[in-house]
Each structure stands twice: as C-alpha cells, then as structure tokens.
Amino acid sequence: MVWVAREPVSTPAQIKFAALPAVSSLSEVLSSYSSVVVTGGSSGIGKSFIELLAKLKPSLTFCNLSRRKPDINVPELKLRHFPCDLAKSAEIDRTFSEVVAYLKEIAPTGRILLINNSGFGAYGHFPEPSLQHQLEMLDVNIRAVVQLTGVYHNLLRRWAEV
C-alpha cells in the first residue's frame, strides 16, 4: 500500500496520510503498450525489466539503449539493441532517430513505455575514484534521464493518443 500526504504541511507532525486506491496489475497496465524503450537493459534491474515484461506480454517490442548487448534467454523475445553511451549527449540524439525509425517500421501503433534505468555509483571520498568518473556518473544518472525524457516526450504523447 502507498501512503501520501493529502495537504501541504509546514511540520512533519501535521502530515495526514490516506491510502491511495488500488492500482491495476502490471499485466493490465501493459495491455495498451506495444513497445518498451529501456536504458541499461544489458544487466541488473534493466535486464530483469525486459525479462519480466516479455513474460507478461510476449508481443511487446523492446529497444535497449546501452553500451553492451543484453544476453537474455526469453523465447521469441522481440529485442533490438541500440549501442549507446548515455554519458554522451550526441549518442542519445543519434540513437533516438534510429529507435523512432525502427518503431515506426516494427510497431507503428500502440503506446511506448520509456524505462530510464541506466545508472551507476561510486564509493569512497570525493573525488574518488576520479573526477572524470564523477562527471560521467552525473551525465548518466541525471543529464541522460532528462535528455531521454525530453527527446522522447512528444513521441510518447503522440503514440499514446493513437
């Protein structure tokens, strides 16, 4: 169950919580989607997203944006890998055009689900392990998420209305 504050508050003691209504199952939510664009689907949580969603709705078309091609064993998986270093803005722009062309050909109708999943961290005292590592982490974890959402926004809205 999810709890949310219903009114603006000035102190934590003033928070009044109310339960949100129950949400549909993930299978029901996916029923209107034809495609999924996921970042970081090569490993970890992103790979698990692809595997789970493909089992829930085998007809989905997946586009993975990451540096490495995912090694996923799901029968009849419709997956295309688009090599992309999300730390580089120009690669996101280039890949966007390729993904749009692919989706127009393979899945021209239905909604598109964007899963901004890529990210990584660092351990130690700043600026360890290096300042370059810290800057690339900001590029992937923050700038790429905003850029991807921005460049895909009109496409997501336009195909949602179909």
SEMI-625065 format. One line per field, with one value per residue (C-alpha): residue in one letter; residue number from 0; x, y negated, z negated. Coordinates in steps of 0.5 Angstrom, whole numbers, plus 500, padded with zeros to 3 digits. Layout:
% SEMI-625065
zafi: (A:...)
vovo: (NUM:...)
u: (X:...)
v: (Y:...)
w: (Z:...)
//
This chain:
% SEMI-625065
zafi: (M:V:W:V:A:R:E:P:V:S:T:P:A:Q:I:K:F:A:A:L:P:A:V:S:S:L:S:E:V:L:S:S:Y:S:S:V:V:V:T:G:G:S:S:G:I:G:K:S:F:I:E:L:L:A:K:L:K:P:S:L:T:F:C:N:L:S:R:R:K:P:D:I:N:V:P:E:L:K:L:R:H:F:P:C:D:L:A:K:S:A:E:I:D:R:T:F:S:E:V:V:A:Y:L:K:E:I:A:P:T:G:R:I:L:L:I:N:N:S:G:F:G:A:Y:G:H:F:P:E:P:S:L:Q:H:Q:L:E:M:L:D:V:N:I:R:A:V:V:Q:L:T:G:V:Y:H:N:L:L:R:R:W:A:E:V)
vovo: (0:1:2:3:4:5:6:7:8:9:10:11:12:13:14:15:16:17:18:19:20:21:22:23:24:25:26:27:28:29:30:31:32:33:34:35:36:37:38:39:40:41:42:43:44:45:46:47:48:49:50:51:52:53:54:55:56:57:58:59:60:61:62:63:64:65:66:67:68:69:70:71:72:73:74:75:76:77:78:79:80:81:82:83:84:85:86:87:88:89:90:91:92:93:94:95:96:97:98:99:100:101:102:103:104:105:106:107:108:109:110:111:112:113:114:115:116:117:118:119:120:121:122:123:124:125:126:127:128:129:130:131:132:133:134:135:136:137:138:139:140:141:142:143:144:145:146:147:148:149:150:151:152:153:154:155:156:157:158:159:160:161)
u: (500:502:501:501:500:494:495:501:505:510:512:512:507:502:502:496:496:491:491:491:486:489:492:491:496:502:499:493:497:502:495:496:503:506:514:519:525:529:536:541:538:544:545:542:535:534:535:530:525:526:525:519:515:517:514:508:506:510:508:512:518:524:529:535:540:546:554:553:548:544:544:537:534:527:523:521:524:523:529:533:540:542:549:549:554:549:554:555:549:551:550:543:541:543:540:533:533:535:530:524:525:525:519:515:517:516:511:507:501:500:504:511:514:520:524:530:534:541:546:552:555:562:565:570:572:570:573:575:576:577:574:572:568:564:563:561:556:553:552:549:545:542:543:542:535:533:535:532:525:526:527:522:517:513:514:511:505:503:503:499:494:493)
v: (500:493:487:480:473:470:463:458:458:454:459:467:467:464:470:473:480:483:489:489:493:500:500:505:510:510:514:510:503:506:508:502:502:504:502:501:497:499:496:501:507:511:513:512:509:507:514:516:511:514:521:520:515:520:526:522:519:523:519:513:510:508:503:503:497:499:500:508:512:516:523:525:532:531:535:531:524:518:514:510:507:500:499:492:489:485:481:477:473:474:481:480:476:481:487:483:482:490:492:488:491:498:497:494:500:505:503:497:497:497:494:493:495:491:494:490:495:494:491:493:490:489:491:487:480:475:474:482:486:480:473:476:482:477:473:479:481:474:475:482:481:474:471:477:478:471:471:478:476:469:472:478:474:472:479:482:477:477:485:485:482:487)
w: (500:502:497:499:495:497:495:495:489:485:480:480:474:479:484:485:489:493:497:505:509:511:518:524:524:529:534:534:535:540:545:548:550:556:555:549:549:544:542:538:540:541:534:527:526:533:536:531:533:540:538:533:538:544:540:538:545:550:556:553:558:554:555:551:550:547:549:548:552:547:546:545:546:547:552:558:555:560:558:561:558:560:558:554:549:545:542:549:551:558:558:555:560:566:562:562:569:570:565:568:575:572:568:574:578:573:568:571:566:559:553:552:545:543:537:535:532:533:527:523:517:514:507:503:501:506:512:511:516:520:522:529:526:522:528:532:527:527:534:534:528:529:535:539:536:537:544:546:543:547:553:553:550:556:559:552:552:560:560:553:557:562)
//
